[in-house]
């Protein structure tokens, strides 16, 4: 008899990653898990009339931002092991037939603390979903623009090494709120176990997002994520220093280094791939460096807000 996926309900939501938290459920390596996830602002924005002029007030009203469902304890995973989280499916916005994207004054890549301009107008846009497309209605109501969805997980992580971390942030040792569109169906995210069991949590599903999430708010949706979790040794994980996102077509590094400038994070990602190619794929370091210069790729997750993230990757065909 086929084993049914283990279900993590939306009411398990929390606003932090924590090594000392009690897990919601224990699973075995190789189990499938379905996470039901709340939207980034805990359903405080469901209509275009729901406008917040201060993000801090929205954060306060919701008790936080980017809630995560879980955590899950993976039996047999020891501190020093790794979790391979294979993303089998991501469903976004099905319950409400769409999602929202909002503008908050002072938030976003095109807002700045050093300005003499008036704050941007606060605005909420509800985008309906039809099949694999979203509908963007212009503010004057004259045009409806269809755009392709790219459903993905905005926030995924494990227990951090030390102190509790808010799920709105991210870090090298636990991953977190990285908003990288590559974290979608068909990829495997590899995360370190800082404690026994790993304590995996997932949330913040997006229906669509352009590179950089420049307003600070993607197409935010309630979601459903189905994954398969497998325990790996360090050698099996081919792990160096950063969380990974891999497919049959490429290997990649998720760089989520807080307030470090984006250009430096891109360099950190390329250094990570040089080390992985040298350690696990037999490349001379300088050969790896020069090859990445010719064929490496970068995908920007977040830009601005002092919360930059990116994925740096290389196609596997160059590693054979």
C-alpha positions as CSV (number, residue, x, y, z in Angstrom):
1,X,0.0,0.0,0.0
2,X,1.3,3.4,-1.0
3,X,2.2,5.5,2.0
4,X,0.1,8.7,2.3
5,X,2.0,12.1,2.6
6,X,2.2,13.5,6.1
7,X,0.2,16.7,6.3
8,X,1.4,19.9,8.1
9,X,-1.6,22.2,8.6
10,X,-1.7,25.9,8.3
11,X,-2.5,26.3,12.0
12,X,1.0,25.2,12.9
13,X,2.3,28.6,11.6
14,X,5.1,30.4,13.4
15,X,7.2,33.5,12.9
16,X,10.6,32.1,13.7
17,X,13.1,29.3,13.2
18,X,14.2,27.9,16.6
19,X,16.5,25.0,17.6
20,X,14.6,24.5,20.9
21,X,11.1,24.4,19.5
22,X,9.0,21.3,19.8
23,X,8.4,19.7,16.4
24,X,4.9,19.3,15.1
25,X,5.6,15.8,13.7
26,X,8.3,13.2,13.2
27,X,8.9,11.8,9.8
28,X,11.3,9.3,8.2
29,X,13.9,9.9,5.6
30,X,12.2,9.5,2.2
31,X,8.7,10.5,3.4
32,X,6.5,12.9,1.5
33,X,5.1,15.9,3.4
34,X,2.4,18.4,2.4
35,X,2.8,21.8,4.0
36,X,-0.3,24.1,3.9
37,X,0.9,27.6,4.2
38,X,-0.5,31.0,5.2
39,X,0.2,34.1,3.0
40,X,3.0,36.5,4.0
41,X,0.7,38.8,5.9
42,X,-1.6,36.3,7.6
43,X,-4.7,37.1,5.5
44,X,-4.8,40.8,6.5
45,X,-4.8,41.7,2.8
46,X,-7.5,40.0,0.7
47,X,-9.1,43.0,-1.1
48,X,-7.8,46.1,-2.8
49,X,-9.4,48.2,-0.1
50,X,-6.9,46.6,2.4
51,X,-4.2,49.3,2.2
52,X,-1.4,49.7,4.8
53,X,0.4,53.0,4.9
54,X,3.1,51.7,7.2
55,X,4.6,48.2,6.9
56,X,5.5,48.3,10.5
57,X,1.8,48.5,11.4
58,X,1.0,45.6,9.2
59,X,3.8,43.6,10.8
60,X,2.6,44.4,14.2
61,X,-1.1,43.6,13.4
62,X,-0.1,40.2,12.0
63,X,2.3,39.3,14.8
64,X,5.1,39.1,12.3
65,X,5.5,38.4,8.6
66,X,6.2,35.4,6.4
67,X,4.8,32.7,8.7
68,X,6.1,29.2,8.3
69,X,4.4,25.9,8.8
70,X,6.1,23.3,10.9
71,X,8.7,22.4,12.0
72,X,9.2,18.8,11.0
73,X,11.7,16.5,12.8
74,X,13.3,14.0,10.4
75,X,14.2,10.8,12.3
76,X,17.7,9.7,11.8
77,X,19.0,13.1,10.9
78,X,21.9,14.0,13.1
79,X,23.6,17.3,13.7
80,X,26.2,17.6,10.9
81,X,24.0,15.8,8.4
82,X,22.0,17.5,5.6
83,X,18.3,17.5,4.4
84,X,17.6,17.1,0.7
85,X,14.2,18.7,0.2
86,X,12.8,17.6,-3.2
87,X,10.0,19.9,-4.2
88,X,7.3,17.8,-5.8
89,X,4.6,20.5,-6.3
90,X,3.8,24.1,-5.4
91,X,0.2,25.3,-5.5
92,X,-0.4,29.0,-5.1
93,X,-3.6,31.0,-4.7
94,X,-6.0,28.2,-5.4
95,X,-8.1,28.7,-2.3
96,X,-8.8,32.4,-3.0
97,X,-8.4,32.2,-6.8
98,X,-5.4,34.5,-6.7
99,X,-3.2,36.6,-4.5
100,X,-2.1,40.2,-3.7
101,X,0.8,42.5,-4.2
102,X,1.1,45.7,-2.2
103,X,3.1,48.9,-2.1
104,X,4.0,50.3,1.3
105,X,5.7,53.7,1.6
106,X,9.3,53.4,2.4
107,X,9.5,49.7,1.4
108,X,11.1,48.4,-1.8
109,X,14.1,48.8,-4.0
110,X,12.9,52.1,-5.4
111,X,12.3,53.7,-2.0
112,X,15.1,55.2,-0.1
113,X,15.6,56.6,3.4
114,X,17.8,59.4,1.8
115,X,15.2,61.3,-0.3
116,X,13.5,64.6,-0.6
117,X,10.5,63.2,-2.4
118,X,7.1,62.5,-0.9
119,X,6.5,58.8,0.0
120,X,5.1,56.6,-2.6
121,X,1.3,56.0,-2.6
122,X,0.2,52.9,-0.7
123,X,-1.6,50.5,-3.0
124,X,-2.9,47.0,-3.0
125,X,-3.3,45.0,-6.2
126,X,-5.4,41.8,-6.2
127,X,-4.4,39.5,-9.1
128,X,-6.8,36.7,-10.0
129,X,-5.3,33.5,-11.3
130,X,-6.6,31.7,-14.4
131,X,-4.7,28.4,-15.1
132,X,-1.0,29.2,-15.3
133,X,-1.6,33.0,-15.7
134,X,-2.2,35.9,-13.4
135,X,-4.3,39.0,-14.3
136,X,-2.9,42.5,-13.6
137,X,-5.5,45.2,-13.9
138,X,-4.1,48.7,-14.3
139,X,-5.1,51.3,-11.7
140,X,-7.3,53.2,-14.2
141,X,-9.2,50.0,-15.0
142,X,-8.6,50.3,-18.7
143,X,-6.3,47.4,-19.2
144,X,-5.9,43.8,-17.9
145,X,-2.5,42.4,-18.5
146,X,-1.9,38.6,-18.4
147,X,1.4,37.3,-17.1
148,X,2.8,33.9,-16.6
149,X,3.0,32.5,-13.1
150,X,6.2,31.1,-11.5
151,X,5.0,29.5,-8.4
152,X,7.7,29.0,-5.8
153,X,8.6,28.8,-2.1
154,X,9.6,32.2,-0.6
155,X,10.7,30.9,2.8
156,X,12.3,27.6,3.6
157,X,14.7,26.7,6.4
158,X,15.8,24.6,9.3
159,X,16.7,25.4,12.9
160,X,19.6,27.9,13.2
161,X,22.8,27.1,15.0
162,X,22.2,29.4,17.9
163,X,19.5,32.0,18.7
164,X,15.9,32.0,17.4
165,X,15.6,33.8,14.0
166,X,12.5,35.6,12.7
167,X,11.0,34.0,9.6
168,X,11.1,37.4,7.9
169,X,14.9,37.2,7.7
170,X,17.5,34.8,6.3
171,X,20.9,33.5,7.1
172,X,23.6,31.1,5.9
173,X,23.2,28.5,8.5
174,X,19.4,28.1,8.2
175,X,18.3,29.7,4.9
176,X,14.9,31.4,5.6
177,X,13.2,34.2,3.7
178,X,15.2,34.2,0.5
179,X,12.4,34.7,-2.1
180,X,14.4,33.0,-4.9
181,X,12.2,32.0,-7.8
182,X,14.4,28.9,-8.5
183,X,13.0,27.3,-5.4
184,X,10.1,25.8,-7.3
185,X,8.7,22.4,-8.4
186,X,11.4,20.1,-9.7
187,X,14.3,21.3,-7.6
188,X,16.0,20.0,-4.6
189,X,17.0,22.3,-1.8
190,X,19.8,21.0,0.5
191,X,20.0,22.4,4.0
192,X,22.4,21.7,6.9
193,X,21.2,20.0,10.1
194,X,22.3,22.3,13.0
195,X,20.4,20.1,15.4
196,X,19.2,16.5,15.4
197,X,16.1,16.2,13.2
198,X,16.9,19.4,11.3
199,X,13.5,21.0,12.1
200,X,12.3,21.9,8.6
201,X,9.7,24.6,8.1
202,X,8.2,26.1,4.9
203,X,6.0,29.1,4.1
204,X,5.5,32.3,2.1
205,X,4.4,30.8,-1.2
206,X,4.5,33.2,-4.2
207,X,2.4,32.9,-7.4
208,X,4.8,35.1,-9.3
209,X,7.8,37.4,-8.8
210,X,10.2,39.2,-11.0
211,X,13.9,39.1,-10.3
212,X,14.7,41.2,-7.3
213,X,11.1,41.4,-5.8
214,X,11.7,45.2,-6.2
215,X,8.6,46.4,-4.3
216,X,9.3,44.0,-1.4
217,X,6.0,42.2,-2.0
218,X,5.5,39.5,-4.7
219,X,2.2,37.8,-5.7
220,X,1.6,36.6,-2.2
221,X,-0.7,33.6,-1.8
222,X,-1.9,31.0,0.6
223,X,-0.3,27.8,-0.7
224,X,0.3,24.1,-0.6
225,X,3.7,22.5,-1.0
226,X,4.5,18.9,-1.4
227,X,8.1,17.7,-0.8
228,X,10.1,14.6,-0.2
229,X,12.7,14.9,2.5
230,X,15.9,12.7,2.5
231,X,18.8,12.6,5.0
232,X,22.2,13.0,3.4
233,X,25.8,12.8,4.7
234,X,28.2,15.6,3.9
235,X,29.8,13.6,1.1
236,X,26.4,12.7,-0.4
237,X,25.3,16.3,-0.2
238,X,28.4,17.6,-1.9
239,X,28.1,20.5,0.6
240,X,30.5,23.3,1.2
241,X,29.3,26.5,2.9
242,X,25.9,27.6,1.6
243,X,22.4,26.1,1.1
244,X,22.0,24.5,-2.3
245,X,19.3,24.4,-5.0
246,X,19.9,21.6,-7.5
247,X,18.2,19.9,-10.4
248,X,19.1,17.3,-13.0
249,X,20.1,20.3,-15.2
250,X,22.1,22.5,-12.8
251,X,23.7,22.9,-9.4
252,X,23.3,26.1,-7.5
253,X,24.1,28.0,-4.3
254,X,21.6,30.1,-2.4
255,X,23.4,33.1,-1.0
256,X,21.5,34.8,1.8
257,X,24.0,36.9,3.6
258,X,21.8,39.6,5.3
259,X,22.9,43.1,4.6
260,X,26.0,42.3,2.5
261,X,25.8,44.2,-0.9
262,X,24.4,42.2,-3.8
263,X,27.6,42.3,-5.8
264,X,29.5,40.7,-2.9
265,X,26.9,38.0,-2.5
266,X,27.2,37.1,-6.2
267,X,31.0,36.8,-5.6
268,X,30.3,34.6,-2.6
269,X,28.1,32.4,-4.8
270,X,30.7,32.0,-7.4
271,X,33.4,31.2,-4.8
272,X,31.0,28.5,-3.4
273,X,30.7,26.9,-6.8
274,X,34.4,27.1,-7.4
275,X,34.9,25.1,-4.2
276,X,32.2,22.6,-5.0
277,X,33.6,22.0,-8.5
278,X,37.1,21.5,-7.1
279,X,36.1,19.3,-4.2
280,X,33.4,17.1,-5.8
281,X,33.8,17.4,-9.5
282,X,37.5,17.2,-10.0
283,X,38.2,20.7,-11.3
284,X,41.4,22.7,-10.8
285,X,40.2,25.8,-8.9
286,X,41.4,28.2,-11.5
287,X,39.7,26.1,-14.3
288,X,36.5,26.3,-12.3
289,X,36.9,30.0,-11.9
290,X,37.5,30.6,-15.6
291,X,34.7,28.2,-16.7
292,X,32.2,30.0,-14.4
293,X,33.3,33.2,-16.0
294,X,32.0,31.9,-19.3
295,X,28.9,29.9,-18.4
296,X,27.8,30.8,-14.8
297,X,24.3,32.2,-14.2
298,X,22.9,34.4,-11.5
299,X,19.2,34.8,-10.4
300,X,18.4,37.6,-8.1
301,X,15.9,36.8,-5.3
302,X,15.8,40.1,-3.2
303,X,17.3,43.4,-3.8
304,X,17.2,46.5,-1.5
305,X,15.9,46.6,2.0
306,X,19.4,45.4,3.1
307,X,18.0,41.9,2.5
308,X,19.7,40.9,-0.7
309,X,19.7,37.3,-1.9
310,X,20.7,35.4,-5.1
311,X,21.2,32.0,-6.6
312,X,24.4,31.3,-8.5
313,X,24.5,28.2,-10.7
314,X,26.1,26.2,-13.4
315,X,24.6,23.7,-15.8
316,X,25.6,20.1,-15.0
317,X,26.5,19.4,-18.6
318,X,29.7,21.4,-18.0
319,X,30.6,19.2,-15.0
320,X,30.5,15.8,-16.8
